[in-house]
Amino acid sequence: MNNKMNNMLKEFLENTDAKNEEELNEALGKFFEQYNEGEIEYENTPLDDAFELLEEAENAKTIKEAKRLAKKAFATSNACFDAKLFLADLEENSLKANKILNEGLEFEKKRLEQEGYFGKENIGSFYGIFETRPYIRGLCTKAKNLSSEGKYKKAIEVCKEILRLNENDNTGTRYLLMALYAVIEDEKAMLDLYKKYNENCLEMLFPLFVLYYKKEDDSKAKKYLDMINKANKHFIKFFKGTLKLEEDSMPGYYSIGNASEVVMHMREYFFLVITLSNIKDYIIENSKNNKK
């Protein structure tokens, strides 16, 4: 949903007197019908104009033009934090990119605080609020950047802040946090996080396996290795060199339990994998399905 539609929907719903879910769904159906027919009157806000400029920037033919339009978008409305994220993503120099991102995050946090979004009623639901969603995306980018730079404790601080602001964790930050905890071997923090989200997927289990492998606790390492192989039968194939991606897999996307998940995980959490120089032999030797 874009900014304009979000505002139009808010205005429309403010003028309805829906008393239950059925009436609300009826009102929503009426809104989208009128919206598609172009029957809803609406005057652009500066933020709407900024997002339209940002869309032009995203479709620009050159990086120079994209940067110019993105800067103009932010100048049109400093509430368009997505323009700052876009500029940071365009910047090839990592130091300059981090400067744009960090200054943008600092500015956006102050702006959101001034507008009351950091009130108690919103903490924990930031990604579910249209206006605060870009801030969460910015923090996610910062956490990934810090991880790739080897600044693990700083990355952990950012991940914890993301989960404080967005408890449902629509962005999957808990997985990054698990990998970071595994690097510094923080067993208690890992088990607490694992218990909180209660998931037996590769992204939760692999860091736990790594933790106990590093601690030379073979019993627990093998326990989580077995759980990994049950969760994703392609895991062992990666280390045996026989992994093949599904024909319908798309770059940048993955499905839980598929080969694409294994590839994604090893790529996204390379900062953890790189600390395990002899892990291949251990995994093959101790996997129950290593003969398959």
C-alpha positions as MATLAB code, in Angstrom:
seq = 'MNNKMNNMLKEFLENTDAKNEEELNEALGKFFEQYNEGEIEYENTPLDDAFELLEEAENAKTIKEAKRLAKKAFATSNACFDAKLFLADLEENSLKANKILNEGLEFEKKRLEQEGYFGKENIGSFYGIFETRPYIRGLCTKAKNLSSEGKYKKAIEVCKEILRLNENDNTGTRYLLMALYAVIEDEKAMLDLYKKYNENCLEMLFPLFVLYYKKEDDSKAKKYLDMINKANKHFIKFFKGTLKLEEDSMPGYYSIGNASEVVMHMREYFFLVITLSNIKDYIIENSKNNKK';
ca = [
       0.000    0.000    0.000;
       1.425    3.407   -0.956;
       1.181    6.594    1.087;
      -1.656    8.066   -0.947;
      -3.818    4.941   -0.711;
      -3.063    4.683    3.000;
      -4.279    8.248    3.568;
      -7.319    7.797    1.357;
      -8.285    4.629    3.200;
      -7.884    6.344    6.579;
     -10.116    9.218    5.501;
     -12.696    6.834    4.065;
     -12.843    4.671    7.207;
     -13.060    7.729    9.460;
     -16.319    8.547    7.697;
     -17.826    5.081    8.120;
     -19.814    3.865   11.096;
     -18.997    0.147   10.821;
     -20.043   -1.592   14.030;
     -18.603   -5.060   13.414;
     -16.208   -7.006   11.225;
     -18.828   -7.764    8.595;
     -19.700   -4.081    8.171;
     -16.005   -3.175    8.121;
     -15.305   -5.664    5.335;
     -18.279   -4.273    3.417;
     -16.892   -0.759    3.832;
     -13.447   -1.889    2.642;
     -14.991   -3.511   -0.426;
     -16.805   -0.279   -1.198;
     -13.579    1.704   -0.778;
     -11.575   -0.403   -3.230;
     -14.455   -0.351   -5.706;
     -14.584    3.450   -5.617;
     -10.778    3.691   -5.603;
     -10.448    1.544   -8.733;
     -13.120    3.643  -10.457;
     -11.302    6.850   -9.516;
     -14.350    8.130   -7.624;
     -12.612    9.134   -4.368;
     -11.714   12.810   -4.116;
      -8.276   13.400   -2.660;
      -5.683   16.180   -2.707;
      -2.011   15.220   -2.657;
       0.010   15.949    0.466;
       3.718   16.891    0.269;
       4.504   13.327    1.339;
       2.441   11.964   -1.553;
       4.431   14.192   -3.925;
       7.654   12.937   -2.333;
       6.703    9.308   -2.899;
       5.843   10.050   -6.520;
       9.307   11.560   -6.975;
      10.833    8.528   -5.295;
       8.994    6.265   -7.726;
      10.524    8.281  -10.568;
      13.924    7.840   -8.938;
      13.464    4.076   -8.747;
      12.728    4.028  -12.479;
      15.461    6.484  -13.484;
      17.812    5.458  -16.271;
      20.993    6.611  -14.535;
      22.261    6.540  -10.952;
      22.933   10.271  -11.135;
      19.308   10.985  -12.041;
      18.060    8.525   -9.421;
      20.050   10.303   -6.706;
      18.822   13.711   -7.854;
      15.185   12.648   -7.714;
      15.572   10.872   -4.373;
      17.163   13.973   -2.826;
      14.335   16.085   -4.247;
      11.817   13.643   -2.754;
      13.288   14.028    0.723;
      13.448   17.806    0.314;
       9.764   17.788   -0.659;
       8.874   15.939    2.558;
      11.369   14.885    5.217;
       8.837   12.245    6.282;
       9.832   10.285    3.177;
      12.492    8.221    4.927;
      12.336    5.685    2.107;
      14.178    8.267   -0.002;
      17.097    8.144    2.442;
      17.100    4.354    2.376;
      17.126    4.455   -1.411;
      20.059    6.901   -1.448;
      22.032    4.743    0.959;
      21.385    1.696   -1.209;
      22.606    3.542   -4.317;
      25.883    4.583   -2.710;
      28.770    2.311   -3.700;
      31.144    3.611   -1.024;
      30.243    1.748    2.193;
      31.390    4.585    4.462;
      29.218    7.113    2.624;
      26.306    4.667    2.549;
      26.544    4.116    6.314;
      26.713    7.868    6.909;
      23.537    8.444    4.884;
      21.768    5.578    6.665;
      22.840    6.476   10.198;
      22.068   10.180    9.841;
      18.752    9.261    8.271;
      17.864    6.893   11.116;
      18.746    9.509   13.711;
      16.602   12.118   11.995;
      13.703    9.705   11.447;
      13.698    8.573   15.074;
      13.472   12.179   16.317;
      10.708   12.914   13.812;
       8.701    9.856   14.857;
       9.193   10.690   18.528;
       7.927   14.229   17.954;
       4.840   12.867   16.196;
       4.117   10.474   19.062;
       4.850    7.184   17.331;
       7.160    6.061   20.114;
       4.241    6.065   22.542;
       3.674    2.983   24.657;
       0.666    1.910   22.572;
       2.832    1.565   19.436;
       5.940   -0.102   20.853;
       5.971   -3.687   19.665;
       3.899   -3.045   16.525;
       6.102   -0.766   14.410;
       6.053   -2.864   11.251;
       2.273   -3.015   11.376;
       2.045    0.794   11.281;
       2.471    2.286    7.822;
       4.310    5.364    9.072;
       6.893    3.483   11.167;
       7.558    0.579    8.808;
      10.383    2.351    6.898;
      12.212    2.974   10.194;
      12.205   -0.763   10.921;
      13.532   -1.461    7.430;
      16.312    1.050    8.049;
      17.267   -0.620   11.315;
      17.309   -3.993    9.559;
      19.705   -2.641    6.957;
      21.925   -1.249    9.707;
      21.963   -4.579   11.571;
      22.975   -6.451    8.404;
      25.686   -3.893    7.618;
      27.152   -4.151   11.111;
      27.101   -7.954   10.883;
      28.976   -7.984    7.589;
      31.526   -5.549    9.058;
      32.217   -7.866   11.987;
      30.676   -5.475   14.521;
      28.682   -8.232   16.152;
      27.814   -6.690   19.501;
      26.655   -3.467   17.857;
      24.576   -5.522   15.442;
      23.039   -7.400   18.367;
      22.015   -4.106   19.994;
      20.231   -3.041   16.802;
      18.509   -6.437   16.419;
      17.241   -6.272   20.000;
      15.872   -2.788   19.351;
      14.075   -4.031   16.226;
      12.421   -6.835   18.204;
      11.476   -4.410   20.977;
       9.729   -2.180   18.471;
       8.313   -5.031   16.397;
       7.628   -8.111   18.504;
       6.000  -10.157   15.721;
       9.238   -9.739   13.763;
       7.845   -9.596   10.237;
      11.396   -8.943    8.991;
      12.978  -12.144   10.375;
      15.461  -10.256   12.531;
      15.338  -13.067   15.095;
      17.232  -15.281   12.651;
      20.031  -12.769   12.237;
      20.160  -12.370   15.995;
      20.466  -16.133   16.487;
      23.427  -16.220   14.092;
      25.071  -13.295   15.869;
      24.634  -14.938   19.251;
      26.242  -18.083   17.823;
      29.313  -16.116   16.755;
      29.885  -14.826   20.291;
      28.660  -18.135   21.816;
      25.961  -16.602   24.032;
      24.101  -19.807   24.923;
      21.564  -18.285   27.324;
      20.502  -15.564   24.915;
      20.122  -18.107   22.105;
      17.997  -20.483   24.148;
      15.799  -17.614   25.363;
      15.221  -16.438   21.789;
      14.605  -19.979   20.562;
      12.066  -20.543   23.311;
      10.314  -17.232   22.641;
       9.648  -17.903   18.943;
       9.457  -21.715   19.189;
      10.449  -22.529   15.585;
      12.282  -25.559   14.251;
      13.461  -24.160   10.963;
      16.969  -24.046    9.515;
      17.545  -20.434   10.514;
      16.861  -21.198   14.165;
      18.474  -24.624   14.344;
      21.737  -24.061   12.482;
      23.028  -21.428   14.935;
      22.222  -23.772   17.840;
      24.098  -26.595   16.122;
      27.056  -24.255   15.593;
      27.007  -23.167   19.231;
      27.329  -26.703   20.570;
      29.823  -27.664   17.860;
      32.010  -24.806   19.053;
      31.543  -25.828   22.672;
      32.481  -29.424   21.707;
      29.211  -30.665   23.157;
      28.722  -33.480   20.640;
      25.494  -34.732   22.183;
      23.675  -31.435   21.693;
      25.421  -30.649   18.408;
      24.213  -33.947   16.932;
      20.740  -33.390   18.367;
      20.344  -30.103   16.494;
      22.027  -31.523   13.394;
      19.381  -34.267   13.305;
      16.655  -31.643   13.695;
      18.144  -29.620   10.840;
      18.189  -32.625    8.514;
      14.563  -33.338    9.370;
      13.603  -29.714    8.742;
      15.436  -29.558    5.410;
      16.507  -32.719    3.572;
      18.674  -30.607    1.237;
      20.981  -29.409    4.020;
      23.366  -32.386    3.830;
      23.467  -32.098    0.026;
      24.977  -28.627    0.314;
      27.990  -29.986    2.152;
      28.282  -33.067   -0.065;
      28.276  -30.848   -3.147;
      25.154  -32.442   -4.627;
      22.669  -29.642   -3.962;
      20.523  -28.571   -6.917;
      18.108  -25.655   -6.870;
      14.504  -26.306   -7.835;
      13.583  -25.299  -11.377;
      10.914  -22.913  -10.101;
      13.189  -21.163   -7.583;
      13.582  -17.418   -8.134;
      16.676  -15.333   -7.296;
      16.223  -13.507   -3.998;
      13.428  -15.802   -2.820;
      13.365  -19.047   -0.904;
      10.915  -21.584    0.469;
      11.252  -23.200    3.880;
      12.409  -26.801    3.553;
      13.650  -26.358   -0.026;
      17.164  -26.179   -1.463;
      16.732  -22.430   -1.905;
      16.494  -22.055    1.880;
      19.885  -23.699    2.379;
      21.546  -21.500   -0.243;
      19.959  -18.371    1.202;
      21.019  -19.250    4.737;
      24.634  -19.956    3.872;
      24.807  -16.706    1.916;
      23.006  -14.451    4.388;
      24.897  -15.736    7.420;
      28.300  -16.142    5.826;
      29.816  -14.214    8.727;
      28.916  -17.230   10.892;
      29.740  -19.954    8.352;
      33.206  -18.517    7.727;
      34.157  -19.231   11.362;
      33.668  -22.974   10.763;
      36.586  -24.094    8.610;
      36.170  -27.845    9.271;
      32.400  -28.008    9.645;
      31.855  -29.869    6.350;
      33.515  -33.092    7.535;
      31.717  -32.984   10.890;
      28.291  -32.524    9.293;
      28.757  -35.309    6.745;
      30.173  -37.720    9.323;
      27.437  -37.092   11.886;
      24.356  -36.788    9.698;
      22.130  -39.838    9.880;
      21.149  -39.457    6.243;
      24.698  -38.909    4.990;
      24.511  -41.981    2.774;
      21.518  -40.721    0.843;
];
